[in-house]
Amino acid sequence: MQVGFYGHVRQYHNIKSEIDANIAKVLESGEYVHGPMNKQFEKEFAAFSGMKYAIPCGNGTDAIWLTLMALGIGPGDEVITHANTFFATAEAIWIAGATAVLVDCDSKTKCIDPAQIEAAITARTRCLLPVHLYGQCADMPAIKKIADQHKLWVVEDNAQGVDAAGDTFKVGELSNAVATSFISQKNLGCFGDGGAIVTNNEHVNQITRLLRAHGSPARNVHSFGFNSRLDDLQAGVLSAKLKHLHAWNDERIKWAARYSAGLRDAKSIDLPYAKPGYRHVWHLYVIEVKNPAKRDSLLEFLNKNGIDAKTHYSIAIHQQAGFPWGKGARVVGALTNVEKNAACCVSLPMFPELTADEVDYVISKVMEWDKANG
């Protein structure tokens, strides 16, 4: 059996008529950038997110650094985040001109560990940037408390957790803004690159709208800005998909539960942890091999048996060859959990359109490997 990592084509075929209708509507309108479909999706996504404003932009990386710039964060400032996430989180801090300060993650959730944040705060700290990793919210109440005590901004990197929620909070309620990505592999993905900022902050709303479009509030009027616009074709795809997202995430939750039940007796791996009461939307289902020396063995075994397993993220940010030590970045404390996660992680196929037979096949092969290596 072959089990792919993504279900893009299956998903397209499942709602093909809705997507095609929106694409045709855009093409017939003749307005392909900041046209009616873009405005429609903007309103829909703001409502879905429970926020006043949604500002679509070119991609998730831009969403972060445009937000940081709107908050006045730049050279001389520090932004605290964690190192076991996609490189773009730190990259966006550098693009804004600030220093990325990396701390350890929580051993269970793999999200930023609030207990590590205090030691990293200096007189130059301006912002906390938690990532809702793999589809599970970071501990936002604890992060908000620290931010309030030190008068810091909070920007949530929600590229992996659209429709996720905590036990007592929603994404965006305890921060100044949220940045998300719509690249095709995300839970809500377009047919290329895309992103958005969602916020209740009027200043962030106004400034990011200017920054994303050459500083232009009206035709022929410009100030300092960039080119980071979501085109209407992508907005049409996202608008068609958005109404299905909650149900699709319910399917992810179902498949994650099936994986966890089927793998609970494995001796050589640790299963992902979902905090009680949280809505974990399982952008990724990431297991950890207890012996890091055997991680690649499992990955190769699964690949050879037709299972497109991957790693997220096998090289932590501070371990990357391009990490700018002393030039815009520093590490605080031992990143023990981050480095363990990087060395041991294996991502199993996870998308709503999986079948029970496919999930059970993946489980059987992981257990087969576990029996030989446990």
Secondary structure, DSSP 4 states (H G I P E B T S, - for coil): --B-S--HHHHHHHTHHHHHHHHHHHHHHT--BSSHHHHHHHHHHHHHHT-SEEEEES-HHHHHHHHHHHTT--TT-EEEEESSS-THHHHHHHHTT-EEEEEPBPTTT-SB-HHHHGGG--TTEEEE--B-GGG----HHHHHHHHHHHT-EEEEE-TT-TT-B-SS-BTTTTSSEEEEE--TTSSS--SS--EEEEES-HHHHHHHHHHTBTT-SBTTB--S--B---BHHHHHHHHHHHTTHHHHHHHHHHHHHHHHHHHTT-SSEE-----TT-B---S-EEEEESSGGGHHHHHHHHHHTTB--B-S-SS-GGGSTT--BTTTEEE-S--HHHHHHHHHEEEEP--TT--HHHHHHHHHHHHHHHHHH-
